[in-house]
Amino acid sequence: MEEKIKMSILCGIYGNLLTEKQHQILDDYYNNDLSLSEIAENNDITRQAVNDMINKGKAKLVEYEEKLNFMDKVLNQEKIIDEIIEELEESENKELSKAKINKISKKLKTLIED
């Protein structure tokens, strides 16, 4: 997964655990696609200060994800849901076999267990 997308997702999940300023700067950088210069100008700080805040915030977000694994769980659940939808669409207007129903049931149970 591309780093910018990963950090954007992590910022959405854990951003409120950062300081308000860190969250705002990370949001501007990863989600609003502002440059270091634009963020620095908007916050009346140096580009270096922005860079430092981004790096510290990024490290915290990665640390939270390493401990909680919430993003990985959500992405895995989305994958399983997509697989279930695909199987149901393939079975549209047909009767589902007992094996297919069991397969879907197992996938749904993994969502509940996570």
Buried (B, 14 or more C-beta within 10 A) or exposed (E): EEEEEBBBBBBBBBBEEBEEEBBBBBBBBBBEEBEBEBBBEEBEBEBEBBBEBBEBBBEBBBEBBEEEEBBEEEEBBEEBEEEBEEBEEEBEEEEEEEEBEEBBEEBEEEBEEE
